[in-house]
Amino acid sequence: MEWANSPIIYREAPEWKQIRYTAMQYFSEKSALCHYYGTANNTLQSYLTGNRIRYKKYFYALRPLLCCRWIERYHDAPPMEFEKLLALFDGAEEDLKETQLSEIWNLLSRKAVTEEKDLNPQMPVIIDFIREECRRQKEISDAAADDHKRDFTALNECFRNVLDGITRR
């Protein structure tokens, strides 16, 4: 789903439009929520427990959690761009506290002027948000209805059409 939503397109084969369209019909909120929650929680447990943290690692937890929020709100695949996800919450204080949002924008600015490998002091407001949101998303993903599409006819047809087009070249 993320590849299908990527804003970066180096070259697009004609078949890709068909693949993207078909893949989007199979978007599962439950699968996406579980995936994004798992990614964020793994990052939290593996990289965000020390006193000094690489700024980039925060984004490995923040982006998936914001994707979960996007799915909650729109019931659709989230965009790839972090800024688009974050902009969704500007002025929406019921979703993110103003201090949290401000600290995340601050983190973006800091990350732009530091080396990727630099260890930096932990940002408590962001860590607290990540912990709280991981707990919340665990509950939401566990409770989400199984919305997997079980009829793979469209996927199989797309696969055959793409292979047929490639073999005819």
C-alpha positions as CSV (number, residue, x, y, z in Angstrom):
1,M,0.0,0.0,0.0
2,E,2.8,2.4,0.8
3,W,4.5,1.8,-2.5
4,A,1.2,2.4,-4.3
5,N,0.8,5.7,-2.4
6,S,4.4,6.9,-2.7
7,P,4.7,10.4,-4.2
8,I,8.1,9.5,-5.6
9,I,7.8,7.9,-9.0
10,Y,11.0,7.3,-10.9
11,R,9.4,5.5,-13.8
12,E,5.9,4.2,-14.0
13,A,5.1,1.1,-16.1
14,P,1.6,1.1,-17.6
15,E,0.8,-2.0,-15.6
16,W,1.5,-0.2,-12.3
17,K,-1.7,1.9,-12.6
18,Q,-3.7,-1.4,-12.7
19,I,-1.8,-2.9,-9.8
20,R,-2.2,0.3,-7.7
21,Y,-5.9,0.5,-8.4
22,T,-6.5,-3.2,-7.6
23,A,-4.3,-3.1,-4.5
24,M,-6.2,-0.2,-3.0
25,Q,-9.4,-2.2,-3.2
26,Y,-7.8,-4.6,-0.8
27,F,-6.8,-2.1,1.9
28,S,-7.6,-3.5,5.3
29,E,-7.8,-1.1,8.2
30,K,-7.1,-3.9,10.7
31,S,-4.0,-5.1,8.9
32,A,-2.7,-1.5,8.5
33,L,-3.4,-0.6,12.1
34,C,-1.7,-3.7,13.4
35,H,1.3,-3.2,11.1
36,Y,1.7,0.5,12.0
37,Y,1.2,-0.1,15.7
38,G,3.7,-3.0,15.6
39,T,6.3,-0.9,13.9
40,A,5.9,2.0,16.3
41,N,5.9,-0.3,19.4
42,N,9.0,-2.2,18.2
43,T,10.8,1.2,17.6
44,L,9.8,2.3,21.1
45,Q,11.0,-0.8,22.8
46,S,14.2,-1.1,20.7
47,Y,15.4,2.4,20.2
48,L,13.7,4.9,22.4
49,T,14.4,3.7,25.9
50,G,17.8,5.4,26.5
51,N,18.6,8.9,27.7
52,R,20.2,9.7,24.3
53,I,18.4,9.0,21.1
54,R,19.0,9.5,17.4
55,Y,16.3,11.9,16.2
56,K,15.5,9.8,13.1
57,K,14.4,7.0,15.4
58,Y,11.6,9.1,16.8
59,F,10.1,9.3,13.3
60,Y,10.2,5.5,13.0
61,A,7.6,5.6,15.8
62,L,5.8,8.8,15.1
63,R,5.0,8.3,11.4
64,P,3.3,4.9,12.0
65,L,1.3,6.3,14.9
66,L,0.2,9.3,12.8
67,C,-0.7,6.8,10.1
68,C,-2.9,5.0,12.6
69,R,-4.6,8.3,13.4
70,W,-5.1,8.9,9.7
71,I,-6.8,5.5,9.3
72,E,-9.0,6.2,12.3
73,R,-10.2,9.4,10.8
74,Y,-10.4,8.6,7.0
75,H,-10.6,4.8,6.9
76,D,-8.2,4.9,4.0
77,A,-4.5,4.3,3.3
78,P,-2.4,7.1,4.8
79,P,-0.1,9.3,2.7
80,M,3.7,8.7,2.8
81,E,4.7,12.2,3.6
82,F,5.2,12.9,7.3
83,E,4.3,16.6,6.9
84,K,1.0,15.7,5.4
85,L,0.2,13.4,8.3
86,L,1.2,16.0,10.8
87,A,-0.6,18.8,9.1
88,L,-3.8,16.9,9.6
89,F,-3.5,17.7,13.3
90,D,-2.6,21.4,13.1
91,G,-5.4,23.2,15.0
92,A,-7.1,19.9,16.0
93,E,-6.3,20.0,19.7
94,E,-8.6,17.1,20.5
95,D,-6.2,14.8,18.5
96,L,-2.8,16.1,19.6
97,K,-2.1,18.4,22.4
98,E,-0.6,21.7,21.3
99,T,2.6,21.0,23.2
100,Q,3.0,17.6,21.5
101,L,2.4,19.1,18.1
102,S,4.8,21.9,18.7
103,E,7.5,19.5,20.0
104,I,7.1,17.3,16.9
105,W,7.5,20.3,14.6
106,N,10.5,21.3,16.8
107,L,12.0,17.8,16.3
108,L,11.6,18.1,12.5
109,S,13.6,21.3,12.7
110,R,16.3,19.8,14.9
111,K,16.6,16.7,12.7
112,A,17.3,18.9,9.7
113,V,20.4,20.4,11.3
114,T,21.9,17.4,13.0
115,E,23.9,14.4,11.8
116,E,21.9,11.2,11.5
117,K,24.2,9.3,13.8
118,D,24.2,11.9,16.5
119,L,22.8,10.9,19.9
120,N,20.6,13.6,21.4
121,P,18.9,14.1,24.7
122,Q,15.6,12.4,25.0
123,M,12.5,14.6,24.3
124,P,10.1,13.7,27.1
125,V,7.0,15.2,25.5
126,I,7.5,13.1,22.4
127,I,8.4,9.9,24.3
128,D,5.3,10.3,26.4
129,F,3.1,10.8,23.3
130,I,4.6,7.7,21.7
131,R,4.1,5.6,24.8
132,E,0.5,6.8,25.3
133,E,-0.4,6.5,21.6
134,C,1.2,3.0,21.4
135,R,-1.1,1.9,24.3
136,R,-4.1,3.5,22.6
137,Q,-3.3,2.0,19.2
138,K,-2.8,-1.5,20.7
139,E,-6.4,-1.4,22.1
140,I,-7.7,0.0,18.8
141,S,-5.9,-2.5,16.6
142,D,-6.9,-5.5,18.8
143,A,-10.6,-4.4,18.8
144,A,-10.7,-3.6,15.0
145,A,-13.1,-5.7,13.0
146,D,-11.6,-8.2,10.6
147,D,-12.1,-6.4,7.3
148,H,-9.9,-8.5,5.1
149,K,-11.3,-9.0,1.6
150,R,-11.4,-12.7,1.1
151,D,-12.3,-12.8,-2.6
152,F,-9.0,-12.6,-4.5
153,T,-10.6,-12.7,-8.0
154,A,-9.6,-9.1,-8.8
155,L,-6.1,-9.6,-7.6
156,N,-5.6,-12.8,-9.5
157,E,-7.0,-11.2,-12.6
158,C,-4.7,-8.2,-12.2
159,F,-1.8,-10.5,-11.8
160,R,-2.6,-12.5,-14.9
161,N,-3.2,-9.3,-16.9
162,V,0.1,-7.9,-15.9
163,L,2.0,-11.1,-16.6
164,D,0.3,-11.4,-19.9
165,G,1.3,-7.9,-20.9
166,I,4.9,-8.5,-19.9
167,T,5.2,-11.8,-21.8
168,R,3.7,-10.2,-25.0
169,R,6.5,-7.6,-25.1
